[in-house]
């Protein structure tokens, strides 16, 4: 999230300066950097899940096992969430608050509510932890859609 907020003024500047080459470069580099960071963060969470669980609930072996599993499942959302957060911020920087608000609302409320209601019914207790992952996947589809349909308008 900090990266998205930090790059927004730069994106806005290059958009306002009518510099589509740099705008495209910023988008490409940001997506690559965020993708790499997301993979690393997910990997770290997966590898350290048991240790993290032990720190907080090491007093109960069964609860520790349950918590480590929850961390592993939930951390899959890290693979996608950074891209979704950045895309919303990207459209804010391009002075398109409507698209940014739609992305934020769908990601943090609409898709999440549906996923929380449906995923546990289908997947049991693991569905609770995977609900965020499903919401992020759906949001990624919407983010890609808005990036594609607005490419000509903003020349990125």
C-alpha angles and dihedrals in degrees: 000000000000090000091053093050091045095052096043095085091049092049091047091049094052091045091051091045089054092239103147093166092062092040090056090046092051092049093048095046093044093052091049094047093046092047092052092045091048092053091049093048092048091048092050092049091049093049096044099039094108092047091049091049091047091055093057106027105015090128091074118049095198093047090047091054091048092048094048089052091049091051091050093050097042093046090065086076088067088072090068111017096079091056091049093048091047093048091054091049090045091059091046088055089051088055093250102128093162094063091041091052092047091052092047095046094048093045099045102032123007101042092036094053091049092047092048090052097044108031098062091049090054101034104025120222092346088061090069091060093040094050091086090050091053092047090051092049091052090046091051089057090053091045091053090046092054093044091053098044093046097045094097094043094055098026097227 
